[in-house]
Amino acid sequence: MFYICGHKNPDTDSIVSVIVMKDYFQKLGEKVKAIRIGKINKETEFVLQQAKIKPPAMVKSLAKKQVFLVDHNEFEQAGNGIEKAEIIGVLDHHRLSGDIKTAFPIYFHVEPVGCTATLIFKLFQEKNFALNKNSAFLLLSAILSDTLKFNSPTTTKEDIKIAKKLAEICKTNINKLAEKMFKAKSDISGINIGDLILMDFKKYDEKNISFGIGVCETVLPEPILEKKQEILKLLPQIKKQKKIDLIFFAVVDIIKQQSYLFVVSEKERSVAEKGFNKKTKDDLVFLPKIVSRKKQIAPGIIKVL
């Protein structure tokens, strides 16, 4: 038996991909288990509740397990013990870092689309496997989440086309579903600021410099921006805890398609101002028309490094 696993701090695409890929492999006659390595967020909770599906089982370590990775291909994004696991496959839509090495050839599938769920739909089509309404609903939700309802620059024509097909299968209104999902995503009640920063946090290594970017996508940025001083106080602590050289936190306004990037020291300020050609004001760099960590924020930082 092997395990299907998404990345740390799993988002909706990561969790959905694990669940639906389990069904795919079972149709191929494989013995497989869907797992996760982190807490699910409120948007994902909403999606799973609507589909009446329980979250994948939580595990603490991937050591000594055969694992198929979805929605990531970097050790920094993988679970604890990944170095001692046997990676048997990867299905992803992110950049390649080249830090995963295997003893034997493996299945490795990466395409520049907006969502791993898009690739999963294509796999089902290739094998002529039928998608039930629940699986179609899950994949549709993941695409809407990752592409910000097609507003992210990561969105491709293929994502939109497949999302519409999925909506037909599960008989779901795309606009109404996205509205409900983003409302759930924006609910920060009961979440402390430290958890909010780390809820969607990714670490990178570039040119011998390590940095992390936390992202909070919301339709209500004001309540988060009001906690600016608390965020600025916590960021250096998280930076030390994660043992990284630079740390950034972006609040993404889904409705207005803009972001606010928090900077905590002269190093972060210099990188951000050069990377985005913007000036810092009150420890924030305002980024109009920038909403994607993968295609806009991270590349802007990496360019400077």
DAGI-V271840 format. One line per field, one symbol per residue. ss: DSSP state (H for helix, E for strand, L for the rest). A space follows every 50 residues. Layout:
# DAGI-V271840
ss = ???
This chain:
# DAGI-V271840
ss = LEEEELLLLLLHHHHHHHHHHHHHHHHLLLLEEEEELLLLLHHHHHHHHH HLLLLLEELLLLLLLEEEEELLLLHHHLLLLHHHLEEEEEEELLLLLLLL LLLLLLEEEELLLLLHHHHHHHHHHHLLLLLLHHHHHHHHHHHHHHLLLL LLLLLLHHHHHHHHHHHHHHLLLHHHHHHHHHHHHLLLLLLLHHHHHHLL EEEEEELLEEEEEEEEEELLLHHHHLLHHHHHHHHHHHHHHHLLLEEEEE EEELLLLEEEEELLLHHHHHHHHHHHLLLLELLEEEEELLLLHHHHHHHH HHHHL
